[in-house]
Amino acid sequence: MPVPFRDLQGDAAGGVAGFLRVLPDEDEGHYMGALFLINALGEPLEFTYNRLEIVQRFLWRRDGLRRHAARRLASSLFEICPRVPDLLLCLAEEVEPELFTQELEVSIPVARLAGETAIVGQVAIEERELLGHEERVQLFWQGRQPEPGSPQRPLVERLAARGLLLEPFERARAGLHEVYGARGREAESDGDRLVG
């Protein structure tokens, strides 16, 4: 006869958070992007990635090129990711607020994150929130932050309580380096290359 039990961690695993990374390799004219999905426990669910090679990058202004790369990579990752997260988080140093206020519209809550003491450019429609226990993190919500009764609010609070607001970005970086670093810059397989 099986032992009666209840999985308490399974009950807390509700919700899916997406972590968007956009990493430049400006010397080579490439940008790498990843959309890393985890549950509230930090367990990986999906890892979607792509790389953008900028043709004739010498024609671009530096800030225009970075915005273009972020938009193209985010669009491609959203199209190919097999699962829809409940909320999307990205780093303020990698993604400008205009990406989700003027260039792309998504139907889930989006926040740009930065350390507690970081100075971040903010637009008027972003709501700032400070979360975390040992490591405090600034969240700049695009539009309004998730309300207390919404399904996204407990997910954000669980991530903050477990120290999972910034840490998954490092796992996404490691995943990109595993995928692209191990193969070398010149070796690309079909489907990984997005030329813009």
MARSEVEX-672204 format. One line per 10 residues: their letters; for each residue x, y, z of N, C-alpha, C. Coordinates in nm, 3 decimals. Layout:
% MARSEVEX-672204
a> X:Y:Z:X:Y:Z:X:Y:Z ~ ...
//
This chain:
% MARSEVEX-672204
mpvpfrdlqg> 0.085:-0.118:0.000:0.000:0.000:0.000:0.090:0.125:0.000 ~ 0.063:0.221:-0.088:0.145:0.342:-0.094:0.126:0.429:0.030 ~ 0.229:0.504:0.061:0.224:0.597:0.174:0.146:0.721:0.130 ~ 0.044:0.761:0.205:-0.029:0.882:0.167:0.060:1.005:0.185 ~ 0.061:1.091:0.083:0.142:1.212:0.091:0.081:1.320:0.003 ~ 0.131:1.439:0.025:0.091:1.554:-0.057:0.218:1.630:-0.092 ~ 0.238:1.661:-0.219:0.357:1.731:-0.266:0.339:1.881:-0.242 ~ 0.397:1.932:-0.134:0.382:2.074:-0.099:0.454:2.164:-0.198 ~ 0.566:2.119:-0.252:0.639:2.198:-0.351:0.560:2.208:-0.481 ~ 0.492:2.102:-0.519:0.411:2.104:-0.640:0.301:2.208:-0.634
daaggvagfl> 0.245:2.226:-0.512:0.140:2.327:-0.495:0.196:2.468:-0.515 ~ 0.324:2.486:-0.480:0.384:2.619:-0.488:0.443:2.648:-0.625 ~ 0.441:2.550:-0.715:0.509:2.566:-0.843:0.423:2.637:-0.947 ~ 0.307:2.688:-0.909:0.216:2.750:-1.004:0.273:2.873:-1.072 ~ 0.248:2.882:-1.199:0.291:2.998:-1.275:0.422:2.976:-1.348 ~ 0.435:3.047:-1.459:0.555:3.037:-1.544:0.609:3.178:-1.567 ~ 0.737:3.196:-1.536:0.804:3.324:-1.559:0.901:3.310:-1.674 ~ 0.900:3.408:-1.764:0.993:3.410:-1.876:1.101:3.514:-1.853 ~ 1.226:3.477:-1.881:1.341:3.565:-1.865:1.403:3.586:-2.003 ~ 1.399:3.709:-2.051:1.449:3.744:-2.184:1.590:3.799:-2.173
rvlpdedegh> 1.684:3.740:-2.249:1.822:3.791:-2.256:1.852:3.835:-2.397 ~ 1.924:3.946:-2.410:1.975:3.993:-2.539:2.120:4.031:-2.517 ~ 2.211:3.949:-2.571:2.355:3.967:-2.546:2.427:4.002:-2.676 ~ 2.498:4.113:-2.678:2.572:4.150:-2.799:2.709:4.086:-2.805 ~ 2.752:4.058:-2.925:2.891:4.027:-2.955:2.928:4.124:-3.066 ~ 2.949:4.248:-3.026:2.962:4.357:-3.123:3.084:4.344:-3.213 ~ 3.190:4.278:-3.164:3.310:4.259:-3.248:3.278:4.173:-3.369 ~ 3.190:4.078:-3.351:3.155:3.987:-3.459:3.026:4.026:-3.530 ~ 2.956:4.126:-3.480:2.831:4.168:-3.542:2.714:4.074:-3.516 ~ 2.722:3.997:-3.407:2.615:3.905:-3.371:2.549:3.950:-3.241
ymgalflina> 2.425:3.916:-3.227:2.353:3.929:-3.101:2.290:3.794:-3.073 ~ 2.296:3.752:-2.948:2.233:3.626:-2.907:2.114:3.660:-2.820 ~ 2.009:3.581:-2.831:1.891:3.602:-2.748:1.839:3.472:-2.695 ~ 1.781:3.479:-2.575:1.722:3.359:-2.513:1.595:3.398:-2.440 ~ 1.500:3.307:-2.441:1.381:3.317:-2.359:1.379:3.193:-2.273 ~ 1.408:3.210:-2.144:1.423:3.102:-2.049:1.301:3.102:-1.958 ~ 1.226:2.992:-1.957:1.104:2.982:-1.877:1.128:2.891:-1.758 ~ 1.085:2.939:-1.639:1.094:2.861:-1.517:0.962:2.866:-1.443 ~ 0.944:2.774:-1.348:0.829:2.785:-1.259:0.870:2.861:-1.135 ~ 0.780:2.876:-1.039:0.807:2.956:-0.919:0.913:2.894:-0.829
lgepleftyn> 0.944:2.766:-0.850:1.048:2.700:-0.773:1.185:2.717:-0.838 ~ 1.189:2.774:-0.957:1.315:2.791:-1.029:1.348:2.676:-1.120 ~ 1.257:2.582:-1.135:1.282:2.466:-1.220:1.267:2.506:-1.367 ~ 1.363:2.467:-1.452:1.355:2.505:-1.593:1.242:2.432:-1.666 ~ 1.172:2.507:-1.750:1.062:2.451:-1.829:1.090:2.456:-1.978 ~ 1.146:2.566:-2.026:1.177:2.583:-2.169:1.300:2.670:-2.182 ~ 1.377:2.647:-2.288:1.489:2.734:-2.322:1.486:2.752:-2.474 ~ 1.447:2.870:-2.517:1.436:2.903:-2.658:1.546:3.005:-2.689 ~ 1.616:2.987:-2.799:1.729:3.075:-2.828:1.739:3.102:-2.978 ~ 1.810:3.208:-3.009:1.833:3.245:-3.148:1.953:3.339:-3.151
rleivqrflw> 2.004:3.360:-3.269:2.116:3.452:-3.287:2.089:3.536:-3.411 ~ 2.126:3.660:-3.402:2.105:3.756:-3.510:2.239:3.804:-3.559 ~ 2.261:3.790:-3.688:2.382:3.844:-3.751:2.343:3.972:-3.822 ~ 2.408:4.080:-3.788:2.378:4.209:-3.850:2.463:4.225:-3.975 ~ 2.396:4.233:-4.087:2.464:4.255:-4.214:2.486:4.405:-4.229 ~ 2.604:4.443:-4.272:2.640:4.584:-4.292:2.616:4.667:-4.166 ~ 2.668:4.619:-4.055:2.649:4.688:-3.927:2.713:4.827:-3.925 ~ 2.807:4.852:-4.015:2.872:4.983:-4.019:2.775:5.094:-4.060 ~ 2.660:5.059:-4.114:2.560:5.158:-4.154:2.469:5.201:-4.039 ~ 2.476:5.129:-3.930:2.387:5.154:-3.817:2.447:5.248:-3.715
rrdglrrhaa> 2.362:5.328:-3.651:2.403:5.397:-3.529:2.408:5.293:-3.418 ~ 2.495:5.310:-3.323:2.514:5.210:-3.217:2.385:5.182:-3.140 ~ 2.316:5.286:-3.093:2.193:5.263:-3.016:2.081:5.210:-3.105 ~ 2.076:5.254:-3.230:1.975:5.202:-3.323:1.995:5.054:-3.352 ~ 2.118:5.012:-3.362:2.149:4.872:-3.387:2.107:4.786:-3.269 ~ 2.136:4.830:-3.149:2.100:4.753:-3.029:1.948:4.739:-3.018 ~ 1.875:4.847:-3.043:1.728:4.841:-3.037:1.672:4.749:-3.144 ~ 1.728:4.758:-3.264:1.685:4.672:-3.374:1.708:4.525:-3.338 ~ 1.826:4.495:-3.286:1.859:4.357:-3.250:1.766:4.305:-3.141 ~ 1.739:4.386:-3.040:1.651:4.343:-2.931:1.511:4.315:-2.984
rrlasslfei> 1.460:4.401:-3.072:1.326:4.382:-3.128:1.319:4.256:-3.214 ~ 1.417:4.237:-3.302:1.416:4.120:-3.391:1.430:3.990:-3.312 ~ 1.522:3.989:-3.215:1.541:3.867:-3.136:1.419:3.837:-3.051 ~ 1.365:3.937:-2.983:1.246:3.914:-2.901:1.131:3.861:-2.986 ~ 1.109:3.922:-3.101:1.001:3.877:-3.191:1.020:3.731:-3.231 ~ 1.142:3.696:-3.270:1.166:3.559:-3.314:1.151:3.460:-3.199 ~ 1.195:3.496:-3.080:1.183:3.407:-2.964:1.037:3.388:-2.924 ~ 0.958:3.495:-2.929:0.816:3.484:-2.896:0.744:3.393:-2.995 ~ 0.784:3.399:-3.123:0.719:3.317:-3.225:0.750:3.168:-3.208 ~ 0.871:3.135:-3.167:0.910:2.993:-3.164:0.900:2.928:-3.026
cprvpdlllc> 0.879:3.006:-2.921:0.868:2.948:-2.787:0.739:2.866:-2.779 ~ 0.748:2.739:-2.738:0.629:2.653:-2.738:0.532:2.678:-2.623 ~ 0.567:2.766:-2.531:0.484:2.786:-2.412:0.472:2.936:-2.385 ~ 0.358:2.979:-2.333:0.336:3.119:-2.301:0.358:3.141:-2.152 ~ 0.453:3.228:-2.114:0.472:3.255:-1.971:0.361:3.344:-1.917 ~ 0.349:3.345:-1.784:0.250:3.431:-1.719:0.300:3.574:-1.707 ~ 0.433:3.590:-1.705:0.493:3.723:-1.702:0.630:3.715:-1.766 ~ 0.679:3.830:-1.809:0.807:3.838:-1.879:0.898:3.936:-1.805 ~ 1.021:3.892:-1.777:1.119:3.975:-1.709:1.242:3.990:-1.799 ~ 1.300:4.108:-1.800:1.421:4.132:-1.877:1.510:4.228:-1.798
laeevepelf> 1.636:4.237:-1.835:1.729:4.324:-1.765:1.722:4.465:-1.823 ~ 1.715:4.564:-1.736:1.707:4.704:-1.780:1.830:4.744:-1.859 ~ 1.946:4.685:-1.830:2.067:4.720:-1.902:2.070:4.662:-2.043 ~ 1.986:4.563:-2.070:1.983:4.501:-2.203:1.864:4.546:-2.288 ~ 1.756:4.582:-2.224:1.632:4.615:-2.296:1.585:4.753:-2.254 ~ 1.572:4.840:-2.352:1.523:4.975:-2.325:1.371:4.971:-2.309 ~ 1.315:5.066:-2.234:1.170:5.063:-2.209:1.087:5.073:-2.336 ~ 1.141:5.137:-2.439:1.065:5.155:-2.564:1.035:5.023:-2.635 ~ 1.112:4.918:-2.606:1.087:4.791:-2.674:0.944:4.743:-2.651 ~ 0.896:4.756:-2.525:0.762:4.707:-2.494:0.659:4.819:-2.478
tqelevsipv> 0.700:4.943:-2.502:0.602:5.053:-2.498:0.575:5.109:-2.635 ~ 0.672:5.097:-2.729:0.655:5.157:-2.862:0.674:5.058:-2.977 ~ 0.744:4.947:-2.953:0.780:4.860:-3.065:0.710:4.725:-3.064 ~ 0.693:4.664:-2.948:0.626:4.535:-2.936:0.517:4.545:-2.831 ~ 0.405:4.483:-2.859:0.297:4.479:-2.762:0.275:4.334:-2.722 ~ 0.285:4.307:-2.593:0.260:4.172:-2.542:0.143:4.177:-2.445 ~ 0.074:4.065:-2.433:-0.048:4.063:-2.352:-0.025:4.016:-2.209 ~ 0.100:3.995:-2.170:0.132:3.954:-2.033:0.210:4.067:-1.965 ~ 0.212:4.070:-1.832:0.290:4.173:-1.763:0.439:4.161:-1.797 ~ 0.503:4.277:-1.816:0.646:4.283:-1.850:0.714:4.378:-1.752
arlagetaiv> 0.831:4.334:-1.702:0.909:4.421:-1.615:1.056:4.415:-1.655 ~ 1.121:4.531:-1.649:1.266:4.539:-1.664:1.324:4.541:-1.523 ~ 1.431:4.467:-1.500:1.488:4.452:-1.367:1.628:4.512:-1.358 ~ 1.660:4.559:-1.239:1.794:4.612:-1.210:1.819:4.596:-1.061 ~ 1.945:4.594:-1.023:1.981:4.589:-0.882:1.926:4.710:-0.807 ~ 1.922:4.700:-0.676:1.860:4.805:-0.594:1.926:4.941:-0.612 ~ 2.057:4.944:-0.629:2.128:5.073:-0.638:2.153:5.119:-0.781 ~ 2.113:5.039:-0.879:2.136:5.076:-1.019:2.053:5.198:-1.056 ~ 2.113:5.283:-1.137:2.041:5.400:-1.190:1.991:5.361:-1.329 ~ 1.861:5.364:-1.344:1.798:5.313:-1.465:1.712:5.421:-1.527
gqvaieerel> 1.725:5.438:-1.659:1.635:5.527:-1.731:1.495:5.470:-1.727 ~ 1.399:5.552:-1.694:1.262:5.507:-1.676:1.170:5.598:-1.756 ~ 1.067:5.540:-1.816:0.967:5.621:-1.887:0.846:5.640:-1.797 ~ 0.766:5.738:-1.829:0.654:5.777:-1.743:0.554:5.664:-1.719 ~ 0.534:5.575:-1.816:0.431:5.473:-1.798:0.481:5.351:-1.719 ~ 0.607:5.349:-1.680:0.658:5.238:-1.600:0.631:5.263:-1.452 ~ 0.587:5.157:-1.384:0.569:5.162:-1.239:0.687:5.092:-1.174 ~ 0.753:5.158:-1.079:0.869:5.102:-1.011:0.825:5.031:-0.885 ~ 0.885:4.913:-0.863:0.859:4.834:-0.743:0.992:4.780:-0.694 ~ 1.009:4.768:-0.564:1.130:4.714:-0.505:1.093:4.585:-0.432
lgheervqlf> 1.155:4.472:-0.471:1.123:4.342:-0.413:1.250:4.269:-0.374 ~ 1.233:4.168:-0.291:1.345:4.083:-0.252:1.372:4.096:-0.104 ~ 1.441:3.997:-0.051:1.473:3.996:0.091:1.621:4.027:0.110 ~ 1.707:3.932:0.081:1.851:3.955:0.095:1.903:4.042:-0.019 ~ 1.856:4.014:-0.138:1.898:4.090:-0.257:1.777:4.166:-0.310 ~ 1.777:4.297:-0.290:1.664:4.379:-0.335:1.681:4.410:-0.484 ~ 1.570:4.407:-0.555:1.570:4.425:-0.700:1.464:4.527:-0.736 ~ 1.500:4.618:-0.827:1.403:4.713:-0.882:1.332:4.647:-0.999 ~ 1.201:4.657:-1.000:1.121:4.611:-1.113:1.052:4.732:-1.172 ~ 1.070:4.752:-1.301:1.007:4.862:-1.373:0.900:4.799:-1.463
wqgrqpepgs> 0.777:4.798:-1.413:0.667:4.736:-1.486:0.624:4.824:-1.603 ~ 0.608:4.762:-1.716:0.557:4.832:-1.834:0.406:4.846:-1.816 ~ 0.362:4.967:-1.791:0.221:4.987:-1.757:0.203:4.962:-1.608 ~ 0.103:4.887:-1.572:0.074:4.863:-1.431:0.133:4.729:-1.386 ~ 0.177:4.725:-1.261:0.227:4.601:-1.205:0.110:4.508:-1.174 ~ 0.135:4.377:-1.165:0.026:4.283:-1.136:-0.041:4.316:-1.002 ~ -0.172:4.317:-1.003:-0.251:4.348:-0.884:-0.246:4.231:-0.785 ~ -0.272:4.257:-0.656:-0.269:4.150:-0.556:-0.357:4.029:-0.589 ~ -0.469:4.045:-0.653:-0.557:3.933:-0.684:-0.524:3.860:-0.814 ~ -0.426:3.910:-0.890:-0.395:3.850:-1.019:-0.311:3.723:-1.001
pqrplverla> -0.312:3.633:-1.101:-0.230:3.512:-1.089:-0.080:3.540:-1.095 ~ -0.041:3.653:-1.154:0.101:3.686:-1.165:0.161:3.736:-1.033 ~ 0.080:3.797:-0.946:0.133:3.854:-0.821:0.198:3.749:-0.731 ~ 0.133:3.634:-0.703:0.198:3.533:-0.620:0.326:3.479:-0.686 ~ 0.327:3.469:-0.818:0.445:3.421:-0.888:0.563:3.516:-0.866 ~ 0.541:3.646:-0.882:0.647:3.745:-0.860:0.697:3.738:-0.717 ~ 0.606:3.728:-0.623:0.645:3.724:-0.482:0.722:3.596:-0.448 ~ 0.683:3.484:-0.505:0.757:3.359:-0.482:0.897:3.366:-0.541 ~ 0.908:3.422:-0.661:1.040:3.437:-0.722:1.129:3.525:-0.635 ~ 1.074:3.635:-0.587:1.151:3.727:-0.502:1.194:3.658:-0.373
arglllepfe> 1.104:3.584:-0.311:1.135:3.517:-0.184:1.244:3.411:-0.199 ~ 1.252:3.350:-0.316:1.351:3.245:-0.341:1.480:3.299:-0.404 ~ 1.490:3.430:-0.421:1.609:3.488:-0.484:1.617:3.457:-0.632 ~ 1.501:3.448:-0.697:1.495:3.408:-0.838:1.453:3.521:-0.931 ~ 1.477:3.644:-0.893:1.446:3.753:-0.985:1.562:3.781:-1.080 ~ 1.686:3.769:-1.034:1.802:3.795:-1.120:1.879:3.669:-1.158 ~ 1.881:3.570:-1.072:1.962:3.450:-1.095:1.931:3.377:-1.227 ~ 1.806:3.363:-1.268:1.778:3.292:-1.395:1.842:3.357:-1.518 ~ 1.870:3.487:-1.511:1.937:3.553:-1.624:2.077:3.494:-1.644 ~ 2.143:3.457:-1.534:2.276:3.395:-1.545:2.266:3.256:-1.606
raraglhevy> 2.162:3.181:-1.571:2.143:3.049:-1.633:2.115:3.063:-1.782 ~ 2.040:3.166:-1.820:2.013:3.189:-1.963:2.142:3.223:-2.036 ~ 2.227:3.306:-1.974:2.357:3.339:-2.034:2.441:3.211:-2.051 ~ 2.444:3.129:-1.947:2.521:3.005:-1.954:2.467:2.915:-2.065 ~ 2.335:2.912:-2.080:2.275:2.832:-2.187:2.315:2.882:-2.325 ~ 2.316:3.013:-2.343:2.358:3.069:-2.472:2.504:3.037:-2.502 ~ 2.589:3.048:-2.401:2.730:3.016:-2.422:2.751:2.867:-2.447 ~ 2.668:2.786:-2.386:2.675:2.641:-2.411:2.636:2.612:-2.556 ~ 2.530:2.675:-2.602:2.481:2.651:-2.738:2.576:2.708:-2.843 ~ 2.611:2.835:-2.828:2.688:2.902:-2.932:2.838:2.898:-2.907
gargreaesd> 2.880:2.905:-2.784:3.023:2.903:-2.754:3.089:2.772:-2.787 ~ 3.019:2.662:-2.762:3.076:2.529:-2.787:3.090:2.502:-2.935 ~ 3.002:2.560:-3.016:3.006:2.534:-3.160:3.102:2.627:-3.232 ~ 3.138:2.737:-3.170:3.220:2.835:-3.240:3.132:2.934:-3.312 ~ 3.187:3.049:-3.341:3.108:3.155:-3.403:3.073:3.127:-3.548 ~ 3.161:3.061:-3.621:3.135:3.039:-3.762:3.038:2.925:-3.786 ~ 3.033:2.828:-3.694:2.948:2.711:-3.714:2.808:2.740:-3.664 ~ 2.713:2.743:-3.755:2.574:2.766:-3.722:2.490:2.661:-3.790 ~ 2.389:2.612:-3.721:2.298:2.516:-3.784:2.178:2.591:-3.837 ~ 2.107:2.529:-3.929:1.986:2.592:-3.983:1.886:2.612:-3.870
gdrlvg> 1.814:2.720:-3.874:1.713:2.749:-3.772:1.765:2.834:-3.658 ~ 1.894:2.839:-3.639:1.952:2.921:-3.533:1.990:3.059:-3.583 ~ 1.993:3.077:-3.712:2.044:3.202:-3.767:1.929:3.289:-3.817 ~ 1.922:3.405:-3.763:1.824:3.505:-3.806:1.904:3.621:-3.860 ~ 1.894:3.645:-3.988:1.976:3.751:-4.050:1.892:3.875:-4.065 ~ 1.941:3.988:-4.012:1.866:4.112:-4.017:1.947:4.224:-4.075
//
